[in-house]
């Protein structure tokens, strides 16, 4: 539940964003905030998966990965 003081702070933050001129409405600000939050959550989930992969030995040396990509996409090695 959002208390009145939290609600007031949310209104202030939304108003600040509207004042920048980048958004046309309160809904636009809130939709962008939710999109950003969703991206952040996805990034954190990706990091967790990467850490789990490393902990379980599902990693390889970056030089090996780059060599595989250069071979797959026929990218020449720079001298």
N, C-alpha and C positions, 0 to 999 in steps of 0.2 A: 504494500500500500504506500502511496506517495503522500507524505505529510505536506502541510501547507508551505512550510519553509523550503522543502525540496521542490515543490511545485513552483514556487516563486523563483528559485534558482534556475530551474529548467526554463521557465519563461524568459528570464534574463539572458541565459545563454542563447536561446533561440533568437531573441531580439538582436543580440550582438551579431549573430550570423546574418540575419536579414539586413542589418545596417550596412554590411559589406557590399551589398548589391549583387552578390553571387547567386542568391536564391530569390525566387519569386514569391514563395509562400512558406508558411510555417510547416506545411506538409513536406515541401521540398527539403527543408532543413532536417526534419525528422527522418525522412526516407534516406537521405545521405548519411546521417548518423547511424542508422540501422545497417545500411550497406557496409559502412566502415567497420562497424562492430562485427558483422558477419565475416568480413575479410580477416579481421584480427583473430577471431576464433578459429578460422580455417588455418591461418598461419601457425597459431599455437598447436593445433592438432598435427600439422605437418612436422613441426619441430619435435613433438612428442614421438611421432612415428620414426623420425630420423634417429632420435636418441635410443629408441627401442631397437632399431636395426643395428646400431653400433653396439649396443650391449649384447646383442645376440650374434655378433660376428658377421652380420650381413653388410660388409663394407669392402671396399677395395682401394688401392692406392690411386690417388688422383692421376698420376702419370699413366697408369694402366687404363683408366677410364678415358682420358684424353686420347690415348693411342687408339683405343677402340672406336671412338667417335671420328677421329681423323680417317681411319680406315673405312668405316661405314659410309661416310659422306665424301670420301676421296679428297680430303683437305691436305694439301702438301705441307710438309714440315718446313718451317722457316729456318734458313741457315743461321 
